[in-house]
Amino acid sequence: MELLEAIMERRSVRVFKKQDLPEELVEKIIDSARRAPSAGNVQPWEFLVARQEATRQRLANAAFNQTYIKEAPVVIVVCADEKRAQQAYGDRGKNLYCIQDTAAAIQNILLTACSLGLGSCWVGAFREEAVKEVINAPEE
Ligand SMILES: Cc1cc2nc3c(=O)[nH]c(=O)nc-3n(C[C@H](O)[C@H](O)[C@H](O)COP(=O)(O)O)c2cc1C
Protein backbone atom coordinates (compact mmCIF):
# COMPACT_ATOMS: atom_id res chain seq x y z
CA MET A 1 0.00 0.00 0.00
CA GLU A 2 1.29 3.44 -0.85
CA LEU A 3 1.94 5.85 2.00
CA LEU A 4 -0.78 8.25 0.96
CA GLU A 5 -3.25 5.40 0.73
CA ALA A 6 -2.31 4.24 4.24
CA ILE A 7 -2.74 7.78 5.56
CA MET A 8 -6.17 8.04 3.97
CA GLU A 9 -7.31 4.54 4.92
CA ARG A 10 -6.01 4.34 8.51
CA ARG A 11 -8.57 4.47 11.26
CA SER A 12 -8.73 3.17 14.78
CA VAL A 13 -9.66 -0.50 14.95
CA ARG A 14 -10.89 -2.02 18.20
CA VAL A 15 -12.06 -5.45 17.06
CA PHE A 16 -9.47 -8.08 16.24
CA LYS A 17 -9.32 -11.57 14.79
CA LYS A 18 -8.17 -14.29 17.15
CA GLN A 19 -5.09 -14.84 15.10
CA ASP A 20 -1.40 -14.66 15.92
CA LEU A 21 0.75 -12.08 14.22
CA PRO A 22 3.90 -13.45 12.54
CA GLU A 23 7.07 -12.17 14.19
CA GLU A 24 8.33 -10.73 10.91
CA LEU A 25 5.34 -8.38 10.71
CA VAL A 26 5.92 -7.21 14.28
CA GLU A 27 9.57 -6.62 13.43
CA LYS A 28 8.61 -4.59 10.35
CA ILE A 29 6.33 -2.46 12.49
CA ILE A 30 8.98 -1.87 15.16
CA ASP A 31 11.57 -1.14 12.51
CA SER A 32 9.32 1.54 11.04
CA ALA A 33 8.84 3.01 14.53
CA ARG A 34 12.54 3.35 15.20
CA ARG A 35 13.02 5.15 11.88
CA ALA A 36 10.87 8.05 13.03
CA PRO A 37 12.59 11.41 13.33
CA SER A 38 13.75 12.44 16.80
CA ALA A 39 15.23 15.64 18.15
CA GLY A 40 19.01 15.48 17.78
CA ASN A 41 18.53 11.86 16.68
CA VAL A 42 18.46 10.90 20.36
CA GLN A 43 15.83 8.19 19.70
CA PRO A 44 14.59 8.31 23.30
CA TRP A 45 12.23 5.38 22.91
CA GLU A 46 11.82 1.78 23.96
CA PHE A 47 9.26 -0.54 22.41
CA LEU A 48 7.92 -3.45 24.41
CA VAL A 49 5.92 -6.10 22.63
CA ALA A 50 3.31 -7.87 24.72
CA ARG A 51 2.00 -11.10 23.26
CA GLN A 52 1.01 -13.15 26.28
CA GLU A 53 -2.67 -13.05 27.10
CA ALA A 54 -2.05 -12.48 30.80
CA THR A 55 0.12 -9.45 30.03
CA ARG A 56 -2.39 -8.04 27.56
CA GLN A 57 -5.07 -8.48 30.18
CA ARG A 58 -3.03 -6.56 32.74
CA LEU A 59 -2.40 -3.80 30.21
CA ALA A 60 -6.13 -3.63 29.46
CA ASN A 61 -6.83 -3.32 33.18
CA ALA A 62 -4.23 -0.57 33.47
CA ALA A 63 -6.00 1.21 30.61
CA PHE A 64 -9.24 1.60 32.57
CA ASN A 65 -10.48 -1.79 31.43
CA GLN A 66 -10.54 -1.03 27.73
CA THR A 67 -11.24 -4.68 26.97
CA TYR A 68 -10.35 -4.61 23.25
CA ILE A 69 -6.69 -4.22 24.26
CA LYS A 70 -6.65 -7.78 25.50
CA GLU A 71 -8.24 -9.00 22.27
CA ALA A 72 -5.41 -7.67 20.11
CA PRO A 73 -2.82 -10.40 19.46
CA VAL A 74 -0.03 -7.90 20.03
CA VAL A 75 0.18 -4.81 22.20
CA ILE A 76 3.14 -2.50 21.71
CA VAL A 77 4.00 -0.36 24.71
CA VAL A 78 5.90 2.72 23.59
CA CYS A 79 8.05 4.31 26.27
CA ALA A 80 9.76 7.69 26.26
CA ASP A 81 13.09 7.77 28.05
CA GLU A 82 12.97 11.15 29.77
CA LYS A 83 16.46 10.79 31.16
CA ARG A 84 18.06 10.28 27.77
CA ALA A 85 16.15 13.23 26.34
CA GLN A 86 16.99 15.41 29.34
CA GLN A 87 20.68 14.63 29.09
CA ALA A 88 20.65 16.00 25.57
CA TYR A 89 18.22 18.91 25.85
CA GLY A 90 17.42 19.59 29.51
CA ASP A 91 13.81 20.29 30.43
CA ARG A 92 12.78 20.78 26.81
CA GLY A 93 14.05 17.32 26.02
CA LYS A 94 12.28 15.81 28.99
CA ASN A 95 8.95 17.62 28.69
CA LEU A 96 8.57 18.07 24.95
CA TYR A 97 10.99 16.33 22.61
CA CYS A 98 10.74 12.82 24.01
CA ILE A 99 6.95 13.01 23.78
CA GLN A 100 7.05 14.38 20.23
CA ASP A 101 9.63 11.78 19.20
CA THR A 102 7.63 8.85 20.54
CA ALA A 103 4.42 10.26 19.07
CA ALA A 104 6.10 10.27 15.65
CA ALA A 105 7.17 6.67 16.24
CA ILE A 106 3.62 5.71 17.16
CA GLN A 107 2.25 7.27 13.99
CA ASN A 108 4.73 5.16 12.01
CA ILE A 109 3.45 2.09 13.87
CA LEU A 110 -0.15 2.84 12.96
CA LEU A 111 0.59 3.61 9.32
CA THR A 112 2.83 0.59 8.87
CA ALA A 113 0.23 -1.66 10.47
CA CYS A 114 -2.37 -0.25 8.10
CA SER A 115 -0.12 -0.73 5.07
CA LEU A 116 0.35 -4.38 6.12
CA GLY A 117 -3.42 -4.82 6.28
CA LEU A 118 -3.55 -4.79 10.09
CA GLY A 119 -5.86 -2.88 12.37
CA SER A 120 -4.49 -0.88 15.28
CA CYS A 121 -5.47 1.70 17.85
CA TRP A 122 -3.41 4.27 19.75
CA VAL A 123 -4.17 3.94 23.45
CA GLY A 124 -3.37 6.97 25.54
CA ALA A 125 -5.80 6.53 28.41
CA PHE A 126 -4.07 4.43 31.04
CA ARG A 127 -2.70 4.69 34.54
CA GLU A 128 1.03 5.34 34.16
CA GLU A 129 2.01 3.62 37.37
CA ALA A 130 0.02 0.51 36.56
CA VAL A 131 1.59 0.15 33.11
CA LYS A 132 5.04 0.79 34.56
CA GLU A 133 4.44 -2.08 36.92
CA VAL A 134 3.31 -4.45 34.14
CA ILE A 135 6.40 -3.77 32.03
CA ASN A 136 8.70 -3.39 34.99
CA ALA A 137 9.91 -0.03 33.73
CA PRO A 138 12.64 1.94 35.46
CA GLU A 139 11.61 5.28 36.98
CA GLU A 140 12.75 7.36 33.99
C1 LIG B 1 -2.93 10.53 22.07
C2 LIG B 1 -4.08 9.62 21.70
C3 LIG B 1 -4.66 8.86 22.69
C4 LIG B 1 -5.70 7.98 22.38
N1 LIG B 1 -6.22 7.19 23.36
C5 LIG B 1 -7.20 6.31 23.06
C6 LIG B 1 -7.67 5.42 24.05
O1 LIG B 1 -7.22 5.40 25.19
N2 LIG B 1 -8.66 4.56 23.70
C7 LIG B 1 -9.18 4.52 22.44
O2 LIG B 1 -10.06 3.70 22.21
N3 LIG B 1 -8.72 5.34 21.47
C8 LIG B 1 -7.74 6.22 21.73
N4 LIG B 1 -7.23 7.03 20.76
C9 LIG B 1 -7.75 6.93 19.39
C10 LIG B 1 -8.67 8.10 19.05
O3 LIG B 1 -9.89 7.96 19.72
C11 LIG B 1 -8.88 8.16 17.52
O4 LIG B 1 -7.63 8.29 16.88
C12 LIG B 1 -9.78 9.31 17.11
O5 LIG B 1 -11.09 9.13 17.59
C13 LIG B 1 -9.87 9.45 15.58
O6 LIG B 1 -10.32 8.25 14.99
P1 LIG B 1 -9.43 7.49 13.91
O7 LIG B 1 -8.15 7.05 14.58
O8 LIG B 1 -10.28 6.32 13.48
O9 LIG B 1 -9.14 8.45 12.80
C14 LIG B 1 -6.20 7.90 21.04
C15 LIG B 1 -5.58 8.66 20.05
C16 LIG B 1 -4.51 9.49 20.37
C17 LIG B 1 -3.83 10.26 19.25
The ligand as an ORCA input file, in Angstrom:
! r2SCAN-3c Opt
* xyz 0 1
  C      -2.930     10.535     22.070
  C      -4.078      9.619     21.699
  C      -4.664      8.865     22.694
  C      -5.703      7.985     22.379
  N      -6.217      7.190     23.365
  C      -7.195      6.310     23.062
  C      -7.670      5.418     24.054
  O      -7.217      5.401     25.195
  N      -8.657      4.562     23.699
  C      -9.176      4.519     22.441
  O     -10.061      3.695     22.209
  N      -8.722      5.335     21.473
  C      -7.743      6.219     21.734
  N      -7.232      7.026     20.760
  C      -7.754      6.925     19.387
  C      -8.669      8.101     19.048
  O      -9.895      7.956     19.717
  C      -8.879      8.157     17.523
  O      -7.631      8.288     16.881
  C      -9.779      9.309     17.111
  O     -11.090      9.127     17.595
  C      -9.869      9.455     15.582
  O     -10.321      8.248     14.991
  P      -9.432      7.485     13.907
  O      -8.154      7.046     14.576
  O     -10.280      6.323     13.477
  O      -9.142      8.449     12.798
  C      -6.199      7.899     21.036
  C      -5.580      8.664     20.049
  C      -4.512      9.486     20.366
  C      -3.834     10.262     19.246
*
